[in-house]
Amino acid sequence: MNLASPKATVQKPAQYIFDQLTDVKNFEKLMPESIAKFEVTDADSFIFGLKGMPEIKLRLKDKTAPNRVLLGAASDKIPFSLEAKIDETSAESSDVQLFFEGEFNAMMAMMVKGPISKFLETLASNMNKL
């Protein structure tokens, strides 16, 4: 299953956004209001939980300055990735788009598509909080 957020325009240079996204503690600023738990477990990982959803552990898997940050599931039980693509549009402005890729069976995909789409939209719209 592949999902994409709308592009979010942020009034910051690409390198600034990249630096913020590679510091995993900053993801707390992007989380929806329904966050029930957020805990940094080490320099490259964090656990978050939304009300009514299981906790998810994400780990920083790859990064390419200043245009790409890749997070992935820390567990292989449900393999998925969350990628941020950053395009600098001017010296003080960048577009950020998030991409979710996961391997789910058809029933699971049907159940999680809506909540994950909404989650991606929230993360993208909160990019201005960085």
N, C-alpha and C positions, 0 to 999 in steps of 0.2 A: 504494500500500500504506500503510495507516494502522495504527500500533501504539501502545499505551499501556502505561506502566509501572504497577505497583501504586502506590497513594498511600503516601508516606512521611511520617510525622509527625516533625517536627524540633522540639526544644525551644529554638527561637529565634524572634524576631519576623519577620514577613514582610520588612520592610525590610532586616534583616540578611542574610537569605538572598538577596534580590534583589541587594544590594551585592556579596555573595560571587560570585554567578553572572555578574554583569556584568564582573567582573575575570577575564578568560579564564585567567590562570595558575592559578586555583583549581580548574579542571577536572582538573588532575593529581591532586588529592586524591580525586576521585571515580572515577578510572579503575580497572579491574579489575587484579588482580595480574599478569595475563598481558600487561601493557603492555610493549611493546618499545621505544617511542619516544614522547616528549612534548616538543614544542618550541614555545614562544611565538614567533610570527613578527612580530607587531606588537601594538599595544594592543588590537586587536579580533579577532585571529586566532591559531589554533594548529593544529599538525599533530600527529596521534597515530597510532600504529601498534600493533596487537595482534599477538601471535605468530601467524603463519600467515595474516594478513589484509593487504590493501594499506593503505598510509598514506592517511589522510583529513585534509583541511584543512577546518576549520570557521571561520566568520567570524560575529561578532556582527552580526545583521541589523536587529534591532528590540528595543526594550524599553519597557515601561510600568510605572513604579514604582507600587507594590511587588509587582505581581501577575504579570508576564509577562516572560520573556526568550526571545528567538527567535534561534537559531543556524541557519545554513544552509551548504550546501556552497559552498566558495569557487570551485569549478569547475562549469561548466554541463554537463559530460559526464554526470554522474549527479546530477540535481537532487534534493535532499532537504532537509528541515528537521528540527530538533530544538527543540521548544518546552517550556519549563518553566512550569507554572502554579502559582502560589503562593497559597494561601488561608490567611489568618491565622485561627486557631481561638480564640486568646486572646492576651493581651498578650505571653506568653512561649512561644507554640507555633504552629506552622504546618504545613499539609499541603502537600506538593510532589508533583506528578505530571508525568511527562515524556511527551511525545507525539512520535512519529516519523512523518513523512509523506514518502514517496518515490515517484518515478515509475520503475517497473521493468517490464520485460516479464515475462510469466508465468513463464518458466524462471528468470530471475534472482530474482524475488520468492520463488519456492519455495526457492532456495538460501540466500538471506540472511535469511529470516523468523526462523528459529531463533536464529542468532547475534545478530541485532539485538535480538530480544526479550530474550535473556539479558543483552546489553549494557545495555539500558534498566533492567532489574531491578537490575543491579549499580550503575549510576549512582544510582538512587533509594535503594537501601539504604545507599549511602555518603554520603548527604546529611548524616548526623550528624557526618561528619568535617570539615565546614566550620566 
